[in-house]
C-alpha cells in the first residue's frame, strides 16, 4: 500500500485548487515545479477528480487566454496538459505559421519525436513567463504518443502551429521552458513584439536583433 501514501498528496493538492472554483493561479518561472520532470499519470486522481481537474485546466487556459496549459503550470507535477487554439489570425499568418485551428484536447503522458528534418522558427510565449516572447526553432512536424483523458492511446502526427503547441506543453512536463530552446538575442517584450515584430515571420527581427534562423 506504498502507492496510496504517495498518491494522496497530489490528489489533496488538486482538491485544494478546485476549491478555488474559478481559473487557477498560474505558477511563474522561478518555481521549482516548472523545472522538475512531472510524474507519469497512473491513476493518482480518480476519474471524477481527473475530469474536474481537466475542466479547471481548460477554464484557466481559456481565461488566460492561452493555447495550452500543462499541469505543472498550476503547481501539479503530473504529466497532463490541455491544448486548444481557435487561431483567430489573418490569412497570411495562418499560411506562413501554419496556425490552423486546434480543437480542445487533453494530453496524458505525452511524448513526441520529430518527423523529418524540417524546422520552423517563430516568436513564442508562455503563461509562466509573462511579458516576454522569444523566437524558438522547433521541428515542423512531430509524432505525439500518449493517452487521452479516458486512457485511450494517442499516436498522431501534428504539424504547423499545433506541432509547436504540443512540443511546448510536453516540454513543460519534462521541466523545460521555451526559453531553454530560444534564441537568446530574440528575447522581446510583448510590447516590442506588438509594435515591431508582428510580421508573420521573424526574418526582420532576426536581422535587426542579430540572431540566426534555421
Ligand atoms: Zn508554457
Boltz pocket constraint, residues with backbone or C-beta under 6 A from the ligand:
constraints:
  - pocket:
      binder: B
      contacts: [[A, 68], [A, 125], [A, 126], [A, 127], [A, 128], [A, 168], [A, 172]]
      max_distance: 6.0
